[in-house]
Amino acid sequence: MFGYFSKETVKIISSGRNPYPSAKEQRKIFGRSRNFFIKNLSLFIFLLLNGVISAHAVGYVNVIDFGATGNDTSDDTQAFEQAILTGKSIYIPTGTYHISRQLQFHNRNIFGDGIHHSKIVSTNQNKSDAILAVGGNSVISNLRIGFHENVEILSATIGEYVGIKLGIYVNNFPQPFARGAAIRNIKVEHVGTGIYNENSAELSTFSATFDTLEITGFRFRGIDFRSPVRTGNLYQNIYLSNAGMPGTCDTLFALDGEESETVINQLNLESARCQAGALLRGVRAFSIGSIHIEDVTLVSNYAKYLNIDRSQG
C-alpha cells in the first residue's frame, strides 16, 4: 500500500505523525518564499535603474540608450535606426523626437508613454516616405506621430494624392502585417494620409487590429486600404477629422480593393470637408457596430456620407 510514497513518508505515517506541514509551518514557508521574491525583485529593479542590467535583458531597448534626446530640437534619427538594428522591441519614453528619414521595422513592438507624452515628428521632405513603415507581427502603441509644421502637406484639391506624406505605411517588409499585428492608442496628425496600405496582393493585411486611433489634420484620407485579399481585420474606436485644415480631403475612411470578414465598431467621422465620408468597396461579410457622422460637409452633389459599393454584410 506504500508503493507510491517515499521511504521517509512511510516512516512518518508509520509513526502516526501528519506527513503534511501544519498551518503554522505553511505560513513560515510562504513567508520565506515571499521575502525571497521581494528581495530579488527589488535587487533586479535597482540593477536595471542603475544600468547594471541593460534593457536588452528584458526584451526591449530604450531609444535614449542610443543617444536620442527627445528635446523637440535634435535629430534623433540615428538613435532610432540603431535601436531598430538590435531586432528588439523599442520603448520611446516621454519626449518629442525629431526624425529626418522613414523608420522601417517588422516583427517587433514600438511603444511610448501615451499620445500626450511620447511624440515622433518627421522633418523628412521626401513626399513618398512615411513616418513609420511596418510589417510582420508588429504592434505600434501609445504614440503621437506627425510631420513637422514646416513640411508642406497639400490638400486633395491642389495636388495631394494617394500614397503621399504617410503617417504609417502598412507593408509586407518582410512579411505581411498580420496575425495579431496591431496599431492601437495612436494619434496621427498633419499628414497626407494617416494609415495606408497600397494596392498590391503582396501587401495584404489580415487578422490585424486597428484600435483607439485619432487621426486629424490629414489632406487626402484618414485611413486608406487598397490591397486585395485582406481578411479578418478589426477597426474599432476610430476618430477621423480634418477640422481646421484649408481645402478639402478626399475620404475620411476608405476600405477599397478587397476585404472580407471585417468588423467596424465605433467609427467616428467628424468636422470635415470631403468627397466622401466612408467608402466600402469590395468588402464582403462585413459587420458594422456603429458609425457616428457629425459636421461633415460633402463638396460634391454626387458624394455620399457612406458609400457601399460591391459590398455586403
PEHUMO-V967201 format. One record per residue. N is the residue number from 1. PSI is psi in whole degrees, -180 to 180 (* if undefined). OMEGA is omega as a letter, one per 30 degrees, with the letter a starting at -180 (NA if undefined). NEAR is the number of other ideal C-beta (glycine too) atoms within 12 Angstrom. Layout:
BEGIN
N&PSI&OMEGA&NEAR, N&PSI&OMEGA&NEAR
END
This chain:
BEGIN
1&-16&a&7, 2&19&a&14, 3&-26&a&8, 4&6&a&8, 5&151&l&14, 6&163&l&12, 7&-37&a&11, 8&-40&l&13, 9&-39&l&17, 10&-41&l&16, 11&-43&a&14, 12&-45&a&17, 13&-43&a&18, 14&-31&a&14, 15&-7&l&11, 16&4&l&8, 17&153&l&14, 18&120&a&12, 19&-10&a&18, 20&149&l&12, 21&145&l&14, 22&169&l&12, 23&-38&l&11, 24&-44&l&10, 25&-38&l&14, 26&-40&l&13, 27&-38&l&13, 28&-44&l&14, 29&-46&l&16, 30&-42&a&15, 31&-43&l&14, 32&-41&l&14, 33&-42&a&14, 34&-45&l&14, 35&-39&l&14, 36&-44&a&14, 37&-46&a&14, 38&-43&a&14, 39&-43&a&14, 40&-36&l&14, 41&-43&l&14, 42&-42&l&14, 43&-43&l&16, 44&-46&a&17, 45&-42&l&15, 46&-47&a&14, 47&-37&l&17, 48&-47&a&20, 49&-27&a&14, 50&11&l&11, 51&4&l&14, 52&-40&l&13, 53&128&a&15, 54&154&l&19, 55&-21&l&25, 56&-30&a&20, 57&-15&a&14, 58&16&l&16, 59&0&l&17, 60&164&l&27, 61&156&l&33, 62&126&a&35, 63&-25&l&39, 64&-35&a&26, 65&-15&a&23, 66&11&l&28, 67&1&l&21, 68&145&a&37, 69&-35&a&21, 70&31&a&31, 71&11&l&17, 72&18&a&19, 73&-53&a&15, 74&154&l&22, 75&113&a&24, 76&14&a&35, 77&-49&a&29, 78&-38&l&22, 79&-42&l&30, 80&-43&a&39, 81&-39&l&23, 82&-37&l&22, 83&-40&l&33, 84&-37&a&35, 85&-18&l&17, 86&-20&a&24, 87&4&a&18, 88&167&l&26, 89&159&a&29, 90&127&l&44, 91&130&l&33, 92&100&a&42, 93&175&a&27, 94&132&l&24, 95&172&l&29, 96&116&a&30, 97&124&l&43, 98&134&l&33, 99&153&a&37, 100&2&l&25, 101&160&l&24, 102&137&l&33, 103&123&a&42, 104&131&a&30, 105&167&l&36, 106&156&l&30, 107&42&l&26, 108&169&a&28, 109&148&l&31, 110&123&a&41, 111&153&a&31, 112&-160&a&36, 113&7&l&21, 114&162&a&21, 115&-16&l&30, 116&2&a&16, 117&-45&a&21, 118&117&a&33, 119&135&l&35, 120&125&a&49, 121&123&a&35, 122&131&l&43, 123&10&a&29, 124&124&a&32, 125&-5&l&17, 126&110&a&17, 127&-19&a&26, 128&-4&l&19, 129&149&l&30, 130&170&l&41, 131&-50&l&46, 132&134&l&44, 133&123&a&37, 134&142&l&48, 135&175&l&32, 136&-160&a&29, 137&71&a&26, 138&158&l&40, 139&126&l&31, 140&128&a&49, 141&153&l&34, 142&49&a&32, 143&159&l&45, 144&133&l&37, 145&154&l&48, 146&166&l&40, 147&154&l&40, 148&151&a&28, 149&-20&l&15, 150&-8&l&14, 151&121&a&28, 152&130&l&22, 153&105&a&36, 154&157&l&25, 155&165&a&28, 156&-29&a&35, 157&-13&a&20, 158&27&l&16, 159&-12&l&17, 160&140&a&30, 161&-177&a&24, 162&138&l&27, 163&21&a&28, 164&137&l&32, 165&65&a&44, 166&141&l&47, 167&-62&l&49, 168&124&l&51, 169&112&l&43, 170&109&a&45, 171&-160&a&34, 172&33&a&29, 173&110&f&24, 174&-3&l&18, 175&160&l&23, 176&154&l&33, 177&102&a&44, 178&171&l&31, 179&68&l&22, 180&-5&l&21, 181&150&a&38, 182&150&l&35, 183&115&a&44, 184&151&l&33, 185&54&a&29, 186&141&l&43, 187&130&l&39, 188&132&a&46, 189&156&l&39, 190&64&a&34, 191&169&l&50, 192&-55&l&45, 193&138&a&46, 194&-61&l&49, 195&130&a&49, 196&139&l&44, 197&114&a&48, 198&169&a&31, 199&86&l&23, 200&132&a&23, 201&-28&a&17, 202&-15&a&19, 203&20&a&31, 204&138&a&33, 205&133&a&50, 206&150&l&31, 207&41&l&23, 208&158&a&40, 209&133&l&33, 210&103&a&45, 211&134&l&28, 212&69&a&27, 213&140&l&41, 214&113&a&35, 215&116&a&47, 216&162&l&34, 217&33&l&36, 218&152&a&50, 219&-18&l&44, 220&-73&l&43, 221&147&l&45, 222&-57&l&53, 223&130&a&44, 224&99&l&45, 225&127&a&47, 226&-13&a&32, 227&152&l&33, 228&167&l&26, 229&31&l&27, 230&147&a&38, 231&148&l&29, 232&25&a&25, 233&150&l&42, 234&125&l&34, 235&115&a&44, 236&137&l&28, 237&61&a&25, 238&130&l&41, 239&123&a&36, 240&129&a&46, 241&142&l&34, 242&37&l&43, 243&139&l&26, 244&-3&l&14, 245&138&l&29, 246&156&l&18, 247&-159&a&24, 248&162&l&29, 249&171&a&48, 250&-66&a&39, 251&142&l&43, 252&-47&a&51, 253&119&a&47, 254&120&l&41, 255&104&a&47, 256&-175&l&32, 257&-107&l&32, 258&130&l&31, 259&147&a&38, 260&160&l&26, 261&50&a&21, 262&140&l&37, 263&126&l&30, 264&124&a&35, 265&129&l&23, 266&63&l&22, 267&120&a&38, 268&116&l&32, 269&114&a&41, 270&151&l&28, 271&72&a&25, 272&152&l&43, 273&120&a&31, 274&170&l&42, 275&-29&a&31, 276&150&l&39, 277&-66&l&40, 278&141&l&43, 279&123&l&34, 280&108&a&37, 281&121&a&29, 282&30&a&30, 283&118&a&36, 284&146&l&25, 285&47&l&19, 286&157&l&32, 287&124&a&22, 288&122&l&26, 289&-56&l&18, 290&144&l&17, 291&124&l&28, 292&123&l&27, 293&124&a&26, 294&131&l&19, 295&42&l&19, 296&123&a&33, 297&122&l&23, 298&133&a&26, 299&5&l&21, 300&146&l&19, 301&-19&a&7, 302&3&a&9, 303&160&a&24, 304&146&l&23, 305&-41&l&27, 306&108&a&28, 307&106&l&28, 308&110&a&23, 309&123&a&19, 310&43&a&18, 311&157&l&26, 312&149&a&18, 313&*&NA&20
END
